[in-house]
């Protein structure tokens, strides 16, 4: 398990959140964000390649992606996630 330590002497800025629901096959598009990203699958599977490592995210997982890290889908699947 990896962990991340953050300096919270300054408040953490929250940018956006949402629930994504894909009842049919869907694959995440490629992107590099300037912000951190948090993925929380609640049904189905979310298949992401993060920093050239294939990850399979399932309900019960919480996945944190560092800012400026390339990520994209490597397999399509029905999925619902935050």
Buried (B, 14 or more C-beta within 10 A) or exposed (E): EEEEEEEEEEEEEEEEEEEBEBEEEBBBEEEEBEEBBEBBBBEBBBBBBBEEEEBEBEBEBEBEBEEEEEBBBBBBBEBBBE
